[in-house]
Amino acid sequence: MALSIDGALQVLRPPEDGLPYLRHDRAGELRLDPGSLTVDGDTIAAFESDPAAERRIDASGCAVVPGWVDCHTHLPFAGWRAGEYAMKVAGRPYEEIARAGGGIRASARALAAASDDEVLAQAGGLAAEMLRHGTTTFETKSGYGLSVDAEERSLRLARALAGRAKQDVASTALVAHAVPDGFDAEGWLDAVAAALAEWAPAVQALDIYVESVAFTNAHLERVGALAAAHGLDLRAHVEQFATHRSVPVALEAGARSVDHLACLHHDDLPALVAAECAAVLLPGAEVLGDERVAPARALADAGAIAVLATDANPGTSPVTSLPLVMGLAVRRYRWTALEALLACTLNAAWVLRRSAHTGSLEGGKRADVLVLDGPVEAIPYRLGHNPVAIAIAGGRVVGVRPDCAWRLSE
C-alpha cells in the first residue's frame, strides 16, 4: 500500500546517497528543500507525490525528516533514582553516591526485585514514549545485572522488549558497568569471558564504563579484545566525570564509539577526529549531572563523526526525548539545527550498523520517516515541545498526534 507525503516545506536529504556517515564539518551540506515523498510498503520509493496512493499526508508547513536513532540507552531497567538526583542537586557527587551503594548498584537491586513482567511493562512504556517523540530505532544495554545469571536475564529481557516494540532495536552487552560484589575487576571479566560464547550471538556490541568507581583503561583493552574475538563492536563510556586518557586506548582497540567525553583531554581530540569512531555526546547527562560540557563545537569543526543520544537511564539521564537532546545540544554546544539532526539520524545509525537501511531519506531505504509540525529550526527553539506530528516506522504509520490527525487521509 502506497503512502504519499505531499507538499512539505522541508525534506531533509543527505548531500549524496549511499554515505555510511557524514563527518560533522559537512553537516551544512545536508539538503533541506521543499518537496514530497512516496512510501511503498516498507520502503522509500520516490521523492514526488503519488496521485494513486491509497493514503496521503498533507505535509504543508512541515519538515519531513528521517526517524531518530537513539544509539545509547540503558533500557530495560527497573524503577527510578529520583532521590539521588535530589542529592546531586544539593551538591553530593555521583562518585560518592555510588560508593555508598547507590548509582548502578541501586538499579541492580531494583532489577533483581522486579519481575520480568514489571521490567517489560516499564521498558515498553518508555519505548512508546520514545516513539511519540520520533525515535524509530534504539539501542538496549545490559549492565544492571551484576552477576552472570542476572546479566543473562537482562539480555533476555532486551530481546523480549525488541519483540514487543514498534521500533528497530539493537542490543549491546554492557559487560563492565560496575564490579559486582564478590569479584575484583579481573575476576568479573574472567566470568564474562566464559559466558560470552552464549551471549555473543544475541548482541551487536560489548560496552564498558571506565571511571574511578568502575573499570580502568587496562580493562578497556581486555573488553576490546573480547569484542574482537567474538566479532562484536566495542563501545566505551569514557571521560564522563574525570579525564582518564581512555580515548587513545579505545581507538587502539578498534572502538566503534566513545561515549560521554565531557572530560576529553584536548590532546586526544585530533586522533578521535581522524578515526572512524563516533563521538557520542550525551547533553542530558551533562545537564542533569552538572557535568562539564563536552568539546562538541571543536569536535564538529574538526570533522568528527559526532552523535547525540539520550543516555536514557534511571539515574544520570532519565530522558527519552531526542528533540529535547537536540535542543540542549544547539544551546550548549553552539551547534546548528542541521548539526543536531545529523547527530540523531545518519551518524547515530552508523554506530548501530544500521546506516545502510535507515538514518537518511534515500530511495530504497526503510521508510522510517517523521512529519514534524514545523520547520527543523523550531526543534531547538521550542525546547521541550514534541515536534512530531506523524511517525512512520518501516512504512507503517505508528503515531499520529491528535491535533495533527487531519493531515492523514486514508
C-alpha atoms as a printed R data frame, in Angstrom:
    type eleno elety resid chain resno      x       y      z
1   ATOM     1    CA   MET     A     1  0.000   0.000  0.000
2   ATOM     2    CA   ALA     A     2  1.459   3.345 -1.060
3   ATOM     3    CA   LEU     A     3  1.624   6.418  1.172
4   ATOM     4    CA   SER     A     4  2.168   9.853 -0.346
5   ATOM     5    CA   ILE     A     5  3.567  12.641  1.863
6   ATOM     6    CA   ASP     A     6  2.664  15.778 -0.029
7   ATOM     7    CA   GLY     A     7  3.888  19.347 -0.179
8   ATOM     8    CA   ALA     A     8  6.384  19.530  2.673
9   ATOM     9    CA   LEU     A     9  8.052  22.813  3.480
10  ATOM    10    CA   GLN     A    10 11.338  20.957  4.004
11  ATOM    11    CA   VAL     A    11 12.577  17.463  3.144
12  ATOM    12    CA   LEU     A    12 15.898  16.582  4.784
13  ATOM    13    CA   ARG     A    13 18.236  14.646  2.492
14  ATOM    14    CA   PRO     A    14 21.959  13.825  2.525
15  ATOM    15    CA   PRO     A    15 24.326  15.569  0.107
16  ATOM    16    CA   GLU     A    16 24.584  12.300 -1.799
17  ATOM    17    CA   ASP     A    17 23.108   8.836 -1.491
18  ATOM    18    CA   GLY     A    18 24.991   5.878 -0.067
19  ATOM    19    CA   LEU     A    19 27.007   7.657  2.613
20  ATOM    20    CA   PRO     A    20 27.599   5.439  5.677
21  ATOM    21    CA   TYR     A    21 28.052   8.574  7.820
22  ATOM    22    CA   LEU     A    22 28.795  12.264  7.337
23  ATOM    23    CA   ARG     A    23 31.563  13.973  9.228
24  ATOM    24    CA   HIS     A    24 30.279  16.970 11.118
25  ATOM    25    CA   ASP     A    25 32.230  19.613  9.241
26  ATOM    26    CA   ARG     A    26 29.996  18.661  6.287
27  ATOM    27    CA   ALA     A    27 26.665  18.981  8.116
28  ATOM    28    CA   GLY     A    28 25.966  22.188  6.213
29  ATOM    29    CA   GLU     A    29 25.820  20.122  3.016
30  ATOM    30    CA   LEU     A    30 22.601  18.413  4.114
31  ATOM    31    CA   ARG     A    31 19.798  19.394  1.737
32  ATOM    32    CA   LEU     A    32 16.620  20.915  3.097
33  ATOM    33    CA   ASP     A    33 14.274  21.716  0.229
34  ATOM    34    CA   PRO     A    34 10.512  21.735 -0.338
35  ATOM    35    CA   GLY     A    35  9.121  18.513 -1.745
36  ATOM    36    CA   SER     A    36  7.121  15.331 -1.428
37  ATOM    37    CA   LEU     A    37  7.910  11.695 -0.693
38  ATOM    38    CA   THR     A    38  6.248   8.401 -1.528
39  ATOM    39    CA   VAL     A    39  6.463   5.251  0.569
40  ATOM    40    CA   ASP     A    40  5.687   1.871 -0.997
41  ATOM    41    CA   GLY     A    41  5.333  -0.932  1.524
42  ATOM    42    CA   ASP     A    42  8.217  -0.560  3.966
43  ATOM    43    CA   THR     A    43 10.491   1.366  1.581
44  ATOM    44    CA   ILE     A    44 11.048   4.925  0.432
45  ATOM    45    CA   ALA     A    45 10.051   4.743 -3.237
46  ATOM    46    CA   ALA     A    46 10.296   8.266 -4.670
47  ATOM    47    CA   PHE     A    47 10.702  11.948 -3.889
48  ATOM    48    CA   GLU     A    48  7.474  13.013 -5.510
49  ATOM    49    CA   SER     A    49  3.767  12.672 -4.832
50  ATOM    50    CA   ASP     A    50  1.920   9.552 -5.958
51  ATOM    51    CA   PRO     A    51 -1.524  10.504 -7.298
52  ATOM    52    CA   ALA     A    52 -2.674   6.884 -6.964
53  ATOM    53    CA   ALA     A    53 -1.556   6.398 -3.331
54  ATOM    54    CA   GLU     A    54 -4.173   4.852 -1.035
55  ATOM    55    CA   ARG     A    55 -3.037   7.006  1.896
56  ATOM    56    CA   ARG     A    56 -1.927  10.619  1.949
57  ATOM    57    CA   ILE     A    57 -0.351  13.020  4.414
58  ATOM    58    CA   ASP     A    58 -0.747  16.749  3.986
59  ATOM    59    CA   ALA     A    59  2.718  17.985  4.968
60  ATOM    60    CA   SER     A    60  2.138  21.671  4.203
61  ATOM    61    CA   GLY     A    61  4.223  23.812  6.554
62  ATOM    62    CA   CYS     A    62  6.027  20.709  7.849
63  ATOM    63    CA   ALA     A    63  9.523  19.285  7.754
64  ATOM    64    CA   VAL     A    64  9.906  15.648  6.670
65  ATOM    65    CA   VAL     A    65 12.962  14.018  8.220
66  ATOM    66    CA   PRO     A    66 14.335  10.532  8.957
67  ATOM    67    CA   GLY     A    67 13.181   8.819 12.134
68  ATOM    68    CA   TRP     A    68 15.521   9.488 15.021
69  ATOM    69    CA   VAL     A    69 18.074   6.849 16.035
70  ATOM    70    CA   ASP     A    70 18.926   6.684 19.757
71  ATOM    71    CA   CYS     A    71 22.185   4.727 19.888
72  ATOM    72    CA   HIS     A    72 22.834   4.993 23.642
73  ATOM    73    CA   THR     A    73 20.123   3.986 26.107
74  ATOM    74    CA   HIS     A    74 20.108   1.714 29.139
75  ATOM    75    CA   LEU     A    75 16.724   0.087 28.588
76  ATOM    76    CA   PRO     A    76 15.470  -2.207 30.036
77  ATOM    77    CA   PHE     A    77 15.790  -1.229 33.686
78  ATOM    78    CA   ALA     A    78 13.595  -1.221 36.779
79  ATOM    79    CA   GLY     A    79 12.490   1.758 38.830
80  ATOM    80    CA   TRP     A    80 13.990   5.219 39.140
81  ATOM    81    CA   ARG     A    81 16.505   7.023 41.357
82  ATOM    82    CA   ALA     A    82 14.876  10.397 41.965
83  ATOM    83    CA   GLY     A    83 16.294  10.549 45.471
84  ATOM    84    CA   GLU     A    84 19.818  10.508 44.073
85  ATOM    85    CA   TYR     A    85 19.013  13.427 41.806
86  ATOM    86    CA   ALA     A    86 17.996  15.463 44.850
87  ATOM    87    CA   MET     A    87 21.328  14.565 46.465
88  ATOM    88    CA   LYS     A    88 23.268  15.668 43.381
89  ATOM    89    CA   VAL     A    89 21.368  18.960 43.209
90  ATOM    90    CA   ALA     A    90 22.322  19.509 46.853
91  ATOM    91    CA   GLY     A    91 25.982  19.059 45.909
92  ATOM    92    CA   ARG     A    92 26.764  15.388 46.601
93  ATOM    93    CA   PRO     A    93 28.926  13.990 43.732
94  ATOM    94    CA   TYR     A    94 27.889  10.867 41.835
95  ATOM    95    CA   GLU     A    95 31.085   9.032 42.795
96  ATOM    96    CA   GLU     A    96 30.237   9.459 46.490
97  ATOM    97    CA   ILE     A    97 26.660   8.264 45.929
98  ATOM    98    CA   ALA     A    98 27.937   5.222 44.025
99  ATOM    99    CA   ARG     A    99 30.491   4.286 46.680
100 ATOM   100    CA   ALA     A   100 27.726   4.419 49.297
101 ATOM   101    CA   GLY     A   101 25.755   1.751 47.421
102 ATOM   102    CA   GLY     A   102 23.720   3.982 45.154
103 ATOM   103    CA   GLY     A   103 24.095   4.503 41.430
104 ATOM   104    CA   ILE     A   104 24.419   1.355 39.343
105 ATOM   105    CA   ARG     A   105 24.168  -0.918 42.374
106 ATOM   106    CA   ALA     A   106 20.841   0.639 43.371
107 ATOM   107    CA   SER     A   107 19.470  -0.094 39.904
108 ATOM   108    CA   ALA     A   108 20.842  -3.643 40.070
109 ATOM   109    CA   ARG     A   109 18.914  -4.202 43.307
110 ATOM   110    CA   ALA     A   110 15.750  -2.780 41.732
111 ATOM   111    CA   LEU     A   111 16.126  -5.029 38.698
112 ATOM   112    CA   ALA     A   112 16.625  -8.094 40.892
113 ATOM   113    CA   ALA     A   113 13.490  -7.264 42.898
114 ATOM   114    CA   ALA     A   114 11.270  -6.697 39.845
115 ATOM   115    CA   SER     A   115  9.513  -9.445 37.911
116 ATOM   116    CA   ASP     A   116 10.060  -9.865 34.185
117 ATOM   117    CA   ASP     A   117  6.571  -8.504 33.553
118 ATOM   118    CA   GLU     A   118  7.263  -5.418 35.651
119 ATOM   119    CA   VAL     A   119 10.534  -4.718 33.856
120 ATOM   120    CA   LEU     A   120  8.966  -5.155 30.430
121 ATOM   121    CA   ALA     A   121  5.945  -3.033 31.323
122 ATOM   122    CA   GLN     A   122  8.212  -0.134 32.291
123 ATOM   123    CA   ALA     A   123 10.532  -0.607 29.309
124 ATOM   124    CA   GLY     A   124  7.621  -0.935 26.901
125 ATOM   125    CA   GLY     A   125  6.124   2.279 28.218
126 ATOM   126    CA   LEU     A   126  9.420   4.085 27.748
127 ATOM   127    CA   ALA     A   127  9.813   2.701 24.220
128 ATOM   128    CA   ALA     A   128  6.334   4.008 23.391
129 ATOM   129    CA   GLU     A   129  7.260   7.399 24.872
130 ATOM   130    CA   MET     A   130 10.402   7.450 22.722
131 ATOM   131    CA   LEU     A   131  8.333   6.640 19.647
132 ATOM   132    CA   ARG     A   132  5.940   9.520 20.346
133 ATOM   133    CA   HIS     A   133  8.996  11.774 20.292
134 ATOM   134    CA   GLY     A   134 10.194  10.307 16.990
135 ATOM   135    CA   THR     A   135 12.671   7.545 17.878
136 ATOM   136    CA   THR     A   136 12.231   4.743 15.331
137 ATOM   137    CA   THR     A   137 15.464   2.880 16.150
138 ATOM   138    CA   PHE     A   138 17.088   2.493 19.553
139 ATOM   139    CA   GLU     A   139 19.711   0.543 21.445
140 ATOM   140    CA   THR     A   140 19.296  -1.510 24.617
141 ATOM   141    CA   LYS     A   141 22.039  -2.291 27.120
142 ATOM   142    CA   SER     A   142 22.513  -4.826 29.856
143 ATOM   143    CA   GLY     A   143 24.715  -3.793 32.781
144 ATOM   144    CA   TYR     A   144 22.327  -3.688 35.732
145 ATOM   145    CA   GLY     A   145 22.599  -7.425 36.392
146 ATOM   146    CA   LEU     A   146 25.941  -7.578 38.210
147 ATOM   147    CA   SER     A   147 26.057 -11.370 38.096
148 ATOM   148    CA   VAL     A   148 26.326 -13.795 35.211
149 ATOM   149    CA   ASP     A   149 22.763 -15.032 35.656
150 ATOM   150    CA   ALA     A   150 21.345 -11.532 36.079
151 ATOM   151    CA   GLU     A   151 23.211 -10.209 33.022
152 ATOM   152    CA   GLU     A   152 21.850 -13.122 31.026
153 ATOM   153    CA   ARG     A   153 18.376 -12.203 32.241
154 ATOM   154    CA   SER     A   154 18.930  -8.582 31.194
155 ATOM   155    CA   LEU     A   155 19.865  -9.666 27.689
156 ATOM   156    CA   ARG     A   156 16.817 -11.926 27.543
157 ATOM   157    CA   LEU     A   157 14.586  -9.055 28.636
158 ATOM   158    CA   ALA     A   158 16.169  -6.856 25.968
159 ATOM   159    CA   ARG     A   159 15.260  -9.446 23.338
160 ATOM   160    CA   ALA     A   160 11.705  -9.570 24.667
161 ATOM   161    CA   LEU     A   161 11.472  -5.769 24.500
162 ATOM   162    CA   ALA     A   162 12.725  -5.839 20.903
163 ATOM   163    CA   GLY     A   163  9.954  -8.290 20.063
164 ATOM   164    CA   ARG     A   164  7.288  -6.018 21.538
165 ATOM   165    CA   ALA     A   165  8.470  -2.554 20.467
166 ATOM   166    CA   LYS     A   166  7.356  -0.974 17.213
167 ATOM   167    CA   GLN     A   167 10.900   0.259 16.622
168 ATOM   168    CA   ASP     A   168 14.007  -1.465 15.308
169 ATOM   169    CA   VAL     A   169 16.123  -2.424 18.334
170 ATOM   170    CA   ALA     A   170 19.864  -3.143 18.624
171 ATOM   171    CA   SER     A   171 21.327  -4.921 21.648
172 ATOM   172    CA   THR     A   172 24.562  -4.132 23.485
173 ATOM   173    CA   ALA     A   173 26.034  -6.125 26.366
174 ATOM   174    CA   LEU     A   174 27.420  -3.625 28.875
175 ATOM   175    CA   VAL     A   175 29.611  -6.275 30.414
176 ATOM   176    CA   ALA     A   176 31.725  -3.931 32.552
177 ATOM   177    CA   HIS     A   177 29.420  -1.397 34.212
178 ATOM   178    CA   ALA     A   178 30.323  -1.863 37.893
179 ATOM   179    CA   VAL     A   179 32.401  -4.518 39.645
180 ATOM   180    CA   PRO     A   180 29.915  -6.948 41.243
181 ATOM   181    CA   ASP     A   181 30.123  -7.851 44.908
182 ATOM   182    CA   GLY     A   182 32.294 -10.914 45.429
183 ATOM   183    CA   PHE     A   183 34.562 -10.146 42.468
184 ATOM   184    CA   ASP     A   184 37.504  -7.981 41.664
185 ATOM   185    CA   ALA     A   185 37.516  -6.451 38.190
186 ATOM   186    CA   GLU     A   186 39.732  -9.147 36.648
187 ATOM   187    CA   GLY     A   187 37.691 -11.928 38.188
188 ATOM   188    CA   TRP     A   188 34.476 -10.435 36.853
189 ATOM   189    CA   LEU     A   189 35.927 -10.144 33.353
190 ATOM   190    CA   ASP     A   190 37.028 -13.775 33.606
191 ATOM   191    CA   ALA     A   191 33.387 -14.679 34.274
192 ATOM   192    CA   VAL     A   192 32.254 -12.510 31.366
193 ATOM   193    CA   ALA     A   193 34.766 -14.148 29.044
194 ATOM   194    CA   ALA     A   194 33.430 -17.579 29.974
195 ATOM   195    CA   ALA     A   195 29.835 -16.509 29.311
196 ATOM   196    CA   LEU     A   196 30.373 -14.658 26.034
197 ATOM   197    CA   ALA     A   197 30.132 -17.708 23.796
198 ATOM   198    CA   GLU     A   198 26.488 -17.906 24.884
199 ATOM   199    CA   TRP     A   199 25.771 -14.163 24.959
200 ATOM   200    CA   ALA     A   200 27.537 -13.023 21.785
201 ATOM   201    CA   PRO     A   201 25.073 -14.328 19.150
202 ATOM   202    CA   ALA     A   202 22.301 -12.118 20.571
203 ATOM   203    CA   VAL     A   203 24.192  -8.805 20.734
204 ATOM   204    CA   GLN     A   204 25.922  -6.422 18.351
205 ATOM   205    CA   ALA     A   205 28.447  -4.834 20.715
206 ATOM   206    CA   LEU     A   206 30.227  -5.005 24.059
207 ATOM   207    CA   ASP     A   207 30.443  -1.925 26.265
208 ATOM   208    CA   ILE     A   208 32.494  -0.832 29.273
209 ATOM   209    CA   TYR     A   209 32.388   2.046 31.747
210 ATOM   210    CA   VAL     A   210 35.814   3.492 32.510
211 ATOM   211    CA   GLU     A   211 35.722   5.647 35.645
212 ATOM   212    CA   SER     A   212 37.190   5.800 39.140
213 ATOM   213    CA   VAL     A   213 34.157   3.918 40.510
214 ATOM   214    CA   ALA     A   214 34.154   1.348 37.716
215 ATOM   215    CA   PHE     A   215 36.852  -0.019 35.378
216 ATOM   216    CA   THR     A   216 40.261   1.082 34.102
217 ATOM   217    CA   ASN     A   217 41.938   1.523 30.743
218 ATOM   218    CA   ALA     A   218 43.560  -1.904 31.145
219 ATOM   219    CA   HIS     A   219 40.078  -3.398 31.422
220 ATOM   220    CA   LEU     A   220 39.041  -1.404 28.351
221 ATOM   221    CA   GLU     A   221 41.841  -3.130 26.434
222 ATOM   222    CA   ARG     A   222 40.614  -6.507 27.650
223 ATOM   223    CA   VAL     A   223 36.972  -5.874 26.724
224 ATOM   224    CA   GLY     A   224 38.172  -4.670 23.317
225 ATOM   225    CA   ALA     A   225 39.995  -7.952 22.821
226 ATOM   226    CA   LEU     A   226 36.900  -9.908 23.851
227 ATOM   227    CA   ALA     A   227 34.765  -7.935 21.388
228 ATOM   228    CA   ALA     A   228 37.221  -8.582 18.567
229 ATOM   229    CA   ALA     A   229 37.416 -12.287 19.399
230 ATOM   230    CA   HIS     A   230 33.638 -12.613 19.134
231 ATOM   231    CA   GLY     A   231 33.168 -10.390 16.074
232 ATOM   232    CA   LEU     A   232 31.395  -7.656 18.053
233 ATOM   233    CA   ASP     A   233 31.742  -3.891 18.092
234 ATOM   234    CA   LEU     A   234 33.361  -2.156 21.045
235 ATOM   235    CA   ARG     A   235 31.530   0.736 22.713
236 ATOM   236    CA   ALA     A   236 33.011   2.637 25.664
237 ATOM   237    CA   HIS     A   237 31.703   5.044 28.310
238 ATOM   238    CA   VAL     A   238 34.721   7.300 28.850
239 ATOM   239    CA   GLU     A   239 35.766  10.691 30.220
240 ATOM   240    CA   GLN     A   240 32.428  11.395 31.924
241 ATOM   241    CA   PHE     A   241 33.472  12.671 35.357
242 ATOM   242    CA   ALA     A   242 37.249  12.818 35.025
243 ATOM   243    CA   THR     A   243 39.996  12.604 32.407
244 ATOM   244    CA   HIS     A   244 41.489   9.115 32.198
245 ATOM   245    CA   ARG     A   245 43.018   9.356 28.687
246 ATOM   246    CA   SER     A   246 40.793   6.459 27.638
247 ATOM   247    CA   VAL     A   247 40.151   7.608 24.081
248 ATOM   248    CA   PRO     A   248 43.559   6.539 22.656
249 ATOM   249    CA   VAL     A   249 43.124   3.153 24.348
250 ATOM   250    CA   ALA     A   250 39.649   2.752 22.845
251 ATOM   251    CA   LEU     A   251 40.858   3.771 19.390
252 ATOM   252    CA   GLU     A   252 43.722   1.274 19.562
253 ATOM   253    CA   ALA     A   253 41.163  -1.403 20.466
254 ATOM   254    CA   GLY     A   254 39.065  -0.513 17.394
255 ATOM   255    CA   ALA     A   255 36.121   1.099 19.179
256 ATOM   256    CA   ARG     A   256 33.007   1.869 17.164
257 ATOM   257    CA   SER     A   257 32.170   4.722 19.524
258 ATOM   258    CA   VAL     A   258 33.386   6.538 22.597
259 ATOM   259    CA   ASP     A   259 30.537   7.976 24.645
260 ATOM   260    CA   HIS     A   260 30.204  10.916 27.101
261 ATOM   261    CA   LEU     A   261 33.522  12.775 26.558
262 ATOM   262    CA   ALA     A   262 32.678  15.668 28.903
263 ATOM   263    CA   CYS     A   263 36.270  15.466 30.205
264 ATOM   264    CA   LEU     A   264 38.003  14.667 26.900
265 ATOM   265    CA   HIS     A   265 41.664  15.676 27.013
266 ATOM   266    CA   HIS     A   266 42.422  18.255 24.322
267 ATOM   267    CA   ASP     A   267 45.430  16.251 23.113
268 ATOM   268    CA   ASP     A   268 43.157  13.290 22.333
269 ATOM   269    CA   LEU     A   269 40.745  15.223 20.126
270 ATOM   270    CA   PRO     A   270 42.800  15.083 16.882
271 ATOM   271    CA   ALA     A   271 43.145  11.291 16.968
272 ATOM   272    CA   LEU     A   272 39.430  10.856 17.634
273 ATOM   273    CA   VAL     A   273 38.513  13.192 14.806
274 ATOM   274    CA   ALA     A   274 40.806  11.347 12.391
275 ATOM   275    CA   ALA     A   275 39.465   7.913 13.340
276 ATOM   276    CA   GLU     A   276 36.459   6.015 12.048
277 ATOM   277    CA   CYS     A   277 34.993   6.100 15.549
278 ATOM   278    CA   ALA     A   278 31.922   8.062 16.616
279 ATOM   279    CA   ALA     A   279 31.954  10.660 19.378
280 ATOM   280    CA   VAL     A   280 28.629  10.041 21.131
281 ATOM   281    CA   LEU     A   281 27.664  13.068 23.207
282 ATOM   282    CA   LEU     A   282 25.063  12.968 25.967
283 ATOM   283    CA   PRO     A   283 23.979  16.511 26.894
284 ATOM   284    CA   GLY     A   284 21.073  15.277 29.020
285 ATOM   285    CA   ALA     A   285 23.501  13.603 31.411
286 ATOM   286    CA   GLU     A   286 25.722  16.686 31.351
287 ATOM   287    CA   VAL     A   287 22.846  18.978 32.351
288 ATOM   288    CA   LEU     A   288 21.269  16.741 34.975
289 ATOM   289    CA   GLY     A   289 24.621  15.773 36.492
290 ATOM   290    CA   ASP     A   290 26.054  19.302 36.317
291 ATOM   291    CA   GLU     A   291 28.966  17.805 34.378
292 ATOM   292    CA   ARG     A   292 31.453  19.634 32.232
293 ATOM   293    CA   VAL     A   293 30.351  20.445 28.684
294 ATOM   294    CA   ALA     A   294 31.844  18.122 26.074
295 ATOM   295    CA   PRO     A   295 34.028  19.892 23.453
296 ATOM   296    CA   ALA     A   296 31.321  19.378 20.867
297 ATOM   297    CA   ARG     A   297 31.946  22.562 18.880
298 ATOM   298    CA   ALA     A   298 35.598  21.639 18.447
299 ATOM   299    CA   LEU     A   299 34.704  18.048 17.514
300 ATOM   300    CA   ALA     A   300 32.211  19.217 14.895
301 ATOM   301    CA   ASP     A   301 34.507  21.838 13.398
302 ATOM   302    CA   ALA     A   302 37.344  19.332 13.120
303 ATOM   303    CA   GLY     A   303 35.183  16.766 11.313
304 ATOM   304    CA   ALA     A   304 34.353  14.135 13.914
305 ATOM   305    CA   ILE     A   305 31.613  11.561 13.360
306 ATOM   306    CA   ALA     A   306 29.512  13.270 16.005
307 ATOM   307    CA   VAL     A   307 26.388  11.707 17.508
308 ATOM   308    CA   LEU     A   308 23.760  12.639 20.092
309 ATOM   309    CA   ALA     A   309 21.811  10.228 22.289
310 ATOM   310    CA   THR     A   310 19.552  10.356 25.332
311 ATOM   311    CA   ASP     A   311 21.545   8.021 27.619
312 ATOM   312    CA   ALA     A   312 18.084   7.066 28.928
313 ATOM   313    CA   ASN     A   313 18.676   5.505 32.346
314 ATOM   314    CA   PRO     A   314 17.171   5.644 35.831
315 ATOM   315    CA   GLY     A   315 19.994   7.615 37.413
316 ATOM   316    CA   THR     A   316 22.056  10.143 35.479
317 ATOM   317    CA   SER     A   317 19.770  10.821 32.493
318 ATOM   318    CA   PRO     A   318 16.089   9.867 32.847
319 ATOM   319    CA   VAL     A   319 15.488  11.411 29.408
320 ATOM   320    CA   THR     A   320 13.757   9.779 26.441
321 ATOM   321    CA   SER     A   321 13.209  12.691 24.022
322 ATOM   322    CA   LEU     A   322 15.766  13.204 21.274
323 ATOM   323    CA   PRO     A   323 14.176  16.551 20.284
324 ATOM   324    CA   LEU     A   324 14.946  17.742 23.817
325 ATOM   325    CA   VAL     A   325 18.518  16.450 23.490
326 ATOM   326    CA   MET     A   326 18.879  18.270 20.159
327 ATOM   327    CA   GLY     A   327 17.685  21.482 21.776
328 ATOM   328    CA   LEU     A   328 20.223  21.133 24.575
329 ATOM   329    CA   ALA     A   329 22.992  20.447 22.054
330 ATOM   330    CA   VAL     A   330 22.192  23.508 19.968
331 ATOM   331    CA   ARG     A   331 22.213  25.792 23.011
332 ATOM   332    CA   ARG     A   332 25.118  24.265 24.982
333 ATOM   333    CA   TYR     A   333 27.351  23.194 22.092
334 ATOM   334    CA   ARG     A   334 26.555  26.126 19.777
335 ATOM   335    CA   TRP     A   335 25.537  23.681 17.078
336 ATOM   336    CA   THR     A   336 23.151  24.375 14.236
337 ATOM   337    CA   ALA     A   337 19.864  22.543 13.857
338 ATOM   338    CA   LEU     A   338 21.361  20.631 10.910
339 ATOM   339    CA   GLU     A   339 24.312  19.501 13.021
340 ATOM   340    CA   ALA     A   340 21.940  18.244 15.707
341 ATOM   341    CA   LEU     A   341 19.787  16.443 13.136
342 ATOM   342    CA   LEU     A   342 22.792  14.715 11.573
343 ATOM   343    CA   ALA     A   343 23.850  13.536 15.028
344 ATOM   344    CA   CYS     A   344 20.465  11.866 15.672
345 ATOM   345    CA   THR     A   345 19.984  10.289 12.255
346 ATOM   346    CA   LEU     A   346 22.639   9.046  9.827
347 ATOM   347    CA   ASN     A   347 25.604   9.143 12.191
348 ATOM   348    CA   ALA     A   348 23.675   7.513 15.029
349 ATOM   349    CA   ALA     A   349 22.515   4.795 12.634
350 ATOM   350    CA   TRP     A   350 26.146   4.174 11.669
351 ATOM   351    CA   VAL     A   351 27.051   3.490 15.304
352 ATOM   352    CA   LEU     A   352 24.464   0.684 15.349
353 ATOM   353    CA   ARG     A   353 25.458  -0.566 11.864
354 ATOM   354    CA   ARG     A   354 22.045   0.485 10.553
355 ATOM   355    CA   SER     A   355 23.014   3.331  8.192
356 ATOM   356    CA   ALA     A   356 22.677   1.213  5.040
357 ATOM   357    CA   HIS     A   357 18.991   0.801  5.879
358 ATOM   358    CA   THR     A   358 17.889   3.834  7.914
359 ATOM   359    CA   GLY     A   359 19.071   7.203  9.206
360 ATOM   360    CA   SER     A   360 18.539   9.183  5.997
361 ATOM   361    CA   LEU     A   361 15.832   9.695  3.399
362 ATOM   362    CA   GLU     A   362 17.026   7.816  0.311
363 ATOM   363    CA   GLY     A   363 15.268   5.726 -2.288
364 ATOM   364    CA   GLY     A   364 15.301   2.059 -1.303
365 ATOM   365    CA   LYS     A   365 15.919   2.681  2.396
366 ATOM   366    CA   ARG     A   366 13.479   1.569  5.064
367 ATOM   367    CA   ALA     A   367 10.683   4.085  5.436
368 ATOM   368    CA   ASP     A   368 11.421   5.422  8.923
369 ATOM   369    CA   VAL     A   369 10.024   8.909  8.434
370 ATOM   370    CA   LEU     A   370  8.794  11.739 10.647
371 ATOM   371    CA   VAL     A   371  6.477  14.570  9.693
372 ATOM   372    CA   LEU     A   372  7.205  17.466 12.039
373 ATOM   373    CA   ASP     A   373  4.747  20.227 12.884
374 ATOM   374    CA   GLY     A   374  7.036  22.971 11.574
375 ATOM   375    CA   PRO     A   375 10.477  23.650 10.139
376 ATOM   376    CA   VAL     A   376 13.559  21.963 11.582
377 ATOM   377    CA   GLU     A   377 14.761  25.249 13.055
378 ATOM   378    CA   ALA     A   378 11.866  25.042 15.530
379 ATOM   379    CA   ILE     A   379 13.180  21.817 17.121
380 ATOM   380    CA   PRO     A   380 15.822  23.507 19.309
381 ATOM   381    CA   TYR     A   381 13.905  26.769 19.592
382 ATOM   382    CA   ARG     A   382 10.786  25.217 21.136
383 ATOM   383    CA   LEU     A   383 12.737  23.413 23.851
384 ATOM   384    CA   GLY     A   384 10.633  20.715 25.497
385 ATOM   385    CA   HIS     A   385  7.960  20.704 22.791
386 ATOM   386    CA   ASN     A   386  7.346  17.451 20.944
387 ATOM   387    CA   PRO     A   387  7.539  18.413 17.241
388 ATOM   388    CA   VAL     A   388  6.487  15.005 15.879
389 ATOM   389    CA   ALA     A   389  3.110  15.214 14.155
390 ATOM   390    CA   ILE     A   390  3.199  11.795 12.450
391 ATOM   391    CA   ALA     A   391  5.691   8.942 12.878
392 ATOM   392    CA   ILE     A   392  6.228   6.205 10.306
393 ATOM   393    CA   ALA     A   393  8.346   3.136 11.104
394 ATOM   394    CA   GLY     A   394  9.067   0.559  8.444
395 ATOM   395    CA   GLY     A   395  6.362   2.088  6.250
396 ATOM   396    CA   ARG     A   396  3.672   1.833  8.944
397 ATOM   397    CA   VAL     A   397  2.061   4.878 10.460
398 ATOM   398    CA   VAL     A   398  2.791   4.203 14.132
399 ATOM   399    CA   GLY     A   399  1.954   7.538 15.693
400 ATOM   400    CA   VAL     A   400 -0.346  10.450 14.926
401 ATOM   401    CA   ARG     A   401 -0.564  13.392 17.290
402 ATOM   402    CA   PRO     A   402 -4.268  14.060 17.906
403 ATOM   403    CA   ASP     A   403 -4.104  17.716 16.856
404 ATOM   404    CA   CYS     A   404 -2.468  16.652 13.560
405 ATOM   405    CA   ALA     A   405 -4.841  13.775 12.700
406 ATOM   406    CA   TRP     A   406 -6.433  15.920  9.994
407 ATOM   407    CA   ARG     A   407 -3.225  15.654  7.969
408 ATOM   408    CA   LEU     A   408 -3.672  11.895  7.371
409 ATOM   409    CA   SER     A   409 -6.307  10.661  4.934
410 ATOM   410    CA   GLU     A   410 -6.973   7.032  4.042
